[in-house]
Amino acid sequence: MPRFMLLIIGLSLLIAPLALAAPATDVMQAPVCRHCGMDRDKYSHSRMLVTYEDGSQAATCSLHCTAVELAGTIDKTPVLLQVADYDSRELLDVDKAVWVLGGSKNGVMTSQAKWAFAKKEAAERFIQAQGGSIGSFDEAIKAAYSDMYQDTKAIRERRKMKMLQQQKGTMQ
């Protein structure tokens, strides 16, 4: 009997990391951002999911792309906006999240980072290490819209440079 229990515990320890490493259901259903094509598993700490009144969903990599989504679907009513907790990567309601705006850590698709945390203590620890300030979802989405022009311009420039580098690589 003790050997059997050790075997079960050993198998559990081997399988647990695989289960934890598996992408979330929303990532498996929508592995790339619908607006920029970024890998939502790679950016699972900033991903978002919009659920509309008609039951359709939009999966994005970031608040930036969610702002693009919401601006482009003005005739659809969102009934649920979810964001990943920066630490656990689990989705939570945007209004229940504690948002950190700014800081030294680069944001996703933006120069002014906007991170969501499930707990205020985690947000405060992040601010101690990286800077920034606590805000609400309304402040975060307003900042995303305010930053949109500069962020989009920077994204275009990065993509242009990447394309030029790829073209140089194929010419050699």
N, C-alpha and C positions, 0 to 999 in steps of 0.2 A: 504493500500500500504506500509506504513512504516514497518508493522509487516512482510510482505512478504520479504522485503529487509533484515530485521534482520534475518529472517529464512535462506535466501540464504547466507548471510555472515556467520552465525553460522555454516551452513553445510560446507561451504568452509573451515572454520577454522578447522573443524573436519576431513575433507577429505584430506587436504593439507599434514599433517604429514604422512599419509598413502602413498600418492603418492611419497613423498620424500624418504620414507623408502623402497620403492619397489626396488628390485635389478635392475641394469642396464640390458638392453637387452642382451649384451654379457655374462653377468653372468647367466642370465636365460638359455641361450643356452648352456653354458659350465660352470656349477656350480663348478667344481673342476679342479684344475690344471692338465694338461695332463701328467706332469712329476713327480710330488710329491704327488698328490692327495689332496692338501690343498684346503680348502674352499675359493673360489675366492670372495665371498661376504664378508667374514670375513676380507680378505686381499684386499678389493676393493681399498684401497689407494695405493697399489703397483702393482696391476694387470696389465697385458699387453696383447695385442692382435696382432698377426702376420697375415697378409693377404698375400698370395702368388699369383704369376702370374696366376696360374690355378684356382684362386677363393677360394681355400681351406683356412682354418684358423686354427691357433693354439692359444689356450687361456691358459695363464699361470698366476701364482700368483705373479711373481716377475721377476726382471731383471736376476737373477741367472738362473731361469728355462727357460727364453727366450734365454739366452746364450746357454744352453744345447740344446734347440730346434734348434737354428740356426746352431750349430755345427753338429747336427745329421741329418740335412736335406740339405746337401751341394748341392744336385742336384735340389733343388727347389729355385726359385728366389723370395725373399720377395719384394713386391711392396709397402707395407704400414706397418710400425711398430708404434703401439700406446701404450701409457702408461697412467695410471691414474694420474691426478693431485692429489697430496697428500691431499689437502684441500677439493676440490669439488668432487673428485673421478670420474670426467668426463674424458673420453679418449681424448688424444690429440696426435698429431704427435710427435715422440721422438725428432726430430730435432728442434721443436718449444718450447719444454719444457726447463725450466731452471733446471739443475741438481745440487743437493747438494750431495757431496761425503764425507763420514765420519761423524763424530760427535758422541755425546754420546748416541743417541737413537739407540737401536738395529735395525738392518736391517732385512729384510725378506729373509731367506735362506742364509744369509751371515753375517760375523762378521763386515765387512766394509759396512755400510749402503750406499745406493744409492737411493735418493728420487727425484721425478720429480715434478715440480711446473709449473703452467700455467703462473705465473707472477714473475718477478724478485723480486718485493717487498716482496712477500710471502716467497720466498727462503731466502731473507736476514733476515726476521723476524725469520724464522726457525733457521738460523745460529746463530742469537743473543741468542736464547734460548737453542739450542742443540749443537752448534758448527758445524764444517764441512767447506767445501769450495765449491764455485760455479765451475762447470765444464760443459763440453759439453757431448752430448750423446756418442761421440767417446771415450771420457775419461772414461765415466761410463761403457761402454761395455768392454773396455780394462781392466778396474779394475775388472769387473766381471770374465773375463777369467783368469786374473792373480790370483784372489782369489779362483778360482774353486777347486783346489786340497784341500786346507785347509778347505774350506766351506763344500765340499762333505764329507771329513773325519769327520768333526764335526757333520754333519747331521747323518751320519752312527752311530756315538757314541751315540747321543741323542736317536735315534730310538732303538738301542740295549738296552740302559738303560730303556727305556719305556717298551720294550718287557719283560725285566727281572722283572720289577715292576708289570706288568700285570700277569706274570706267578706266582709271589709270592702271589698276591692277590687271584688267583684262587686256590692255594694250601691251603690257610688258611680256 
